[in-house]
Amino acid sequence: MDFKPHIRVVPDFPEPGIRFKDITTLLQNGEAFHAAIDELADFSRLAGADVIAGPEARGFVLAAPIAYALQVGFVPIRKAGKLPRATESVSYALEYGKDSLEIHQDSIRPGQRVVVADDLLATGGTVIGAIELIEKLGGIVVGVAFMIELTYLNGRERLKNYEVLSLVTFS
């Protein structure tokens, strides 16, 4: 399926000059959403994922149904201060700012095969932060999967050592 027509581009959001790629229009279309999750799940299945991790917040929207489809666990990677137990944390750069992520210390077992799923690959900051957290816990990142890739921001360059799937690219 061609997913690009289902993604709305919103100019000047969240700040002037940014052309935000809005996946909510794709999520509202049951057929497109189902097809996207199926493709992301197929990639994760072929990678041999034991668990699917998703960064807050839109990563949850993709990672949870992928995990459900594969009958494996889902691990949320959250913004700082949102998890109630002992965590590992990392700070990272975004396309237009800085942020930090946390993961429960007991959410990934050493040797567990993990696919990280998120809505967008831009500069790669968020996914690199997620990978760092997973690997700190002894997990093995066997793939990273995205709905959208902004090729002009070269985030894929930072993921040379990982299998990458992007359903849609914007150049």
C-alpha positions, 0 to 999 in steps of 0.5 A: 500500500502507498501510505504517503497519501494518508499522511498530512503535512502541517506547515510551521508546526511545532515551530516556524519552518518545520513541516510536521508529518502528521500520522493521525490521518493515517491512523484514522483510516482503518485499512491504511493503519492495519496495512502499516501495522502488518508491514511493521509486524512482518519486519519485526517477525523476520528480525526475530523480535522477542519484544517491541519497544516504542518511545513516547508518545507516537512510538506507543501507537505503533509498537503496541499493536506490532507487539500484539500482532506478534504476541510478544511484549511491549516496552514503553520508553518514556519521557523523564519522570513518567515511570514509577520504578527504578529507571535508566535514562539518556538525554538526546538531541531532537530535530528542533531541541533536546529531550530525555528518555527513561526505561524501567531497569527490569524491562529488557532482559540481557540477550533479549532481541528488540525491535524499536518502532517509532513514527518518524526517523528525522535526525535519529536522536530519539531512536539512538537514545532508545537503542542506548537504553536497550543496550545498556540493559543488555538487550540486542536491537535487531531492527528499527522500524518507522512509519516515516523517514525524513531522508534529508535529515540523514538519521539513517546514517546514525543507524548503519549498524541496524536493520532499518525499515521506513514505510514512507520517505520524504526527501 
